Amino acid sequence: MTVTAPTRLTAADAPAPSTAVPLLSIRDLAVTYHGHSGDVPAVQGFSAEVFPGDAVAIVGESGSGKSTVALAVLGLLGAGSATVTGSVRLRGEELIGAARRRLEDVRGRHIAMVFQDPLSSLNPYLTVGLQVAEACERHLGMTRRQSHQRARELLDELGVADAAHAFRRHPHQYSGGMRQRSLLASGFAADPALLIADEPTTALDVITQARVLGRLRERLTARGMALLLITHNLGIVAGLCDRVIVMRGGTIVEQAAVRELYRTPRHDYTRRLLAAVPRLDTPPPDDGRPARDGTAAAPGPGEAGTRATATATDAAIEVREAIVEFPRPDGGRLRAVDGVSFSVRPGEVFGLVGQSGSGKSTLVRAVAGLQALTSGEVRIGGTPVTAGDRHALRPLWRRVQMVFQDPLSSLNARFTVARIVAEPLVNFGILPPREARRRVDGLLAAVSLDPALAARYPHELSGGQCQRVSLARALAVEPEILLCDEPLSALDVSVQAEILALLRELRTRLALTVLFVSHDLAVVRHLADRVAVMHEGRLVEVKAAASLYAEAEHPYTRALLAAVPIPDPAARRY
Amino acid sequence: MQPAPSNAPRPLSPGRLALRRLRRHRLAMAGLILVAAIAAVTLLGSLAVPTTAAETRAWLGARPPGHTHPHCQAETRLALGQPARLDGALARARRVEFDVRPREHREFRIALRRGLVHTITHGAEPLDELALDTDAAPAHELLADGTVGRGLPHSRVRIGQPPPPGLFAGDERVLLLRVTEAGPPSTVAVTLDRGRVTALSVRHSDAAAGTEPPPRGPTPPPALATDTAVIRGEEVIAVRADGRERRLTHWLGTDELGRDLFLRVVNGGRVSLLVGLVATLVSVVVGVAYGAVAGYVGGRVDAVMMRLVDVLYGLPFIFLVLLLMVVFNRNIFLLFAALGLVQWLTMARIVRGQILSLREREFVAAARMAGASPARIVFVHLVPHTLGPVIVYATLTVPAVILEESFLAFVGLPVQFQGTTLDSWGSLVHLGMQALGDSGQKWWLVLFPSLAMVATLFGLNGLGDGLRDSLDPKGAAR
């Protein structure tokens, strides 16, 4: 195997030369899962090397086998459920077929693993400090006092706020970012030579992700640890790693130094993957439609409310001083949406961006009439929306339709695609059932789906296909307004790009007004005319999409923009 | 809708996937086969035995499994030109012959004084001496259950002498003795045409009252045509239908009245399974509808509906059912309703819980926006998703109901239908326990109904387990 020497400019973490002894050497790794429906090859002919201090990324879409590689390296694949062949050597020592006790020793002591979901990786009944200290005790043979001391140091190093109190805090008392830092701290406990991180920041929002990754990079460099990062996010890879392995369908497609790969991808799949990543720093592709000049009518941050009132009469969607509160278990009230006002003009694509918990989904559900407002008002084309009033909502839903976040959960698993898409046509009495079924083919074609899929059930479709079905259902009643609640967040990058292109085409062809909710600024920028940024229930800024990047005024927007990973090694930021 | 391309695999609905998983579940398949076999036997088993469960043969009494005897009824009345009303297989024969040996009963009274026989009377007539043979038996035994008791050795009772040993038990002074004497054997021949008696004849054998069947000499005695004949079961020595000897075998033995236990178990199974299925159906329909509505509407309605369930849970329901059964008739339909109404509470809770989590799923919001009415959302979109747990719980409810019905039958409240008491496995076990005796001689009366019940419960529970595994939401949804 030819190893391309990782190229990095900073002298501090200069890459190991290719002549060095590899820390981890994987040769011809193959994994076959034994499922109910026969054997499924998950990984085939995987060969790679990780040198001390190296940061290597395995990139791929869901089902590419990237997580399986990590599990196989750690010997975590059950003997009954999978067959692992090939060779995995840690400093020359063969790990495949090694004794269980030896593997237990290797894990944590020499190779540490950090998983995606920090909440399920931490024991909810033990304090965070204790869990980090336990790793120190187990792998370093420390006394209790020593281990507690070291746990505090580690947590402090990784930037866990008030690490001194970590022995009194349980995981649920920490935020997602702090939990992930704690998990990293326990991974660092025994000073392992290699850290394997499987999607370590996917559950975190962009700003937290940037902070955690920054701290991770810093600690890796300081300790000379090697990193094997498994991710689908090409943006983080560019910012964090030296070398990239691109996987697809269980095999390596391309393996190259990070700069080389991003600049001159050799393989076609890599090229497509890179092209699919929506970027914040490049303008959206021209879809042959005169770009709307959002700036003219876009209200500034301070005057969002007053402007909305001014354009009230001709607004497609108008939200005025909307407040949504939920009762909390402790008797208090949680204000999810806190006095939001904006208006969307007919034919406009209005992006709503915010981190998880910012209230954007609640807001869009209120616009759809699925969520009652505590106070304030939502009008669609001048008609007030009252959630819970079924007879008023029925005519409204002929004009307003919605695409939901979870592709599988938004489709009834017991209906065929044809039944799902035909449902609104039948329910609204637009067409009798027989003719509605005939209309389905046309609708499926409109979202670029093979009409043959009409007889399938949702679980037989891919995530992207599900989302297209969801879109076809929404378009069945020929709505004027389409609400999209994070329709892309559960999808792979390349599928995301396809759906994004489809949405762009549809809004032009059908002259749709779109309210598009996303946590991904780059996605919104590629679709929306205007973008509103939501933070803790409030709209902090409304700007034309084209000028948001350059002209962001609110500090939160700026922080958000600065944290978005950019798939360009030159713009390295961790 | 256009057909899928022929090369594409057939789309698999979640239900079909679950069925596939079920087929691989060994315990479930074993349970399914067991339950199906039991159901088939309860439906068709009565065809295999050429008699009916209602036919009592008092002279047999409780006989162990495998007991066999000449095929006949307690009493067969035959009259020329009338329907013969013969039992099972005999009714289809063209010519039936009964070899009978009529019995005559005489009652004697023997009184002792100072350990010696003082008087012997036959009716009003005093006797000096009485010859006994093995057919004689103490009358008090006979009177107790109507069957022939232990025999006595050949002996004589004479006035002024001590009675033969073994005749008087303990300090008895007076004994009623029924002496049965065999009359001369004879053969009753019936010719049948579609169940109607077309010819009837009696042929008395020349041989004196002996134990041998009627001899077939070169000159058989003449058969005398007759208009009517009465054949008592206990007098029959052999039965031939169209020249073939017919015997009746009781595979699982007989009960105290000589009824075939297999047929009773089969009939009891029909009732038990029916009660289990119908009551479960009642509980499913009521529970699913109630739980689904409570779960979907939510809020105050849900709170009120569920508090009602809590209150009903608090009632000692089995006593309520007992009360119902006592106050009203023990009508089978009332029992269905009563047992079903006990079971629906849990079903309602299960369904409500499912619906509560399901209604937050995005496809429900999507269905609302697609213009679906609340009823459509609940019953078309939501309820099918709860079917997994519902089916599983229903499979486990059937045995629970069977057990409850058995309990009712066991405490002496068996099911009735139009005034007649119906057997069920529970009532059979109950009766068996009563007849079991101290040393359990009549074990088969308890064992076989219990075995049938246990096998059914085992099968249903296994099936329920398998269904739970294969309908597991984790596996079914993805």
Interface residues (C-beta under 8 A of the other chain):
Chain A: H36 R365 A368 L370 R390 L393 R394 W397 R398 V400 Q401 M402 F404 Q405 D406 L408 S409 S410 L411 N412 A413 R414 T416 A418 E423 P424 N427 F428 R437 R438 V440 D441 P451 A452 A454 A455 R456 Y457 H459 E460 S470 R473 A476 V477
Chain B: M1 Q2 P3 A4 P5 A8 P11 L12 S13 P14 G15 L17 R21 R24 R361 E362 F363 A365 A366 A367 R368 M369 A370 G371 A372 S373 P374 R376 H381 P384 H385 A476 A477 R478
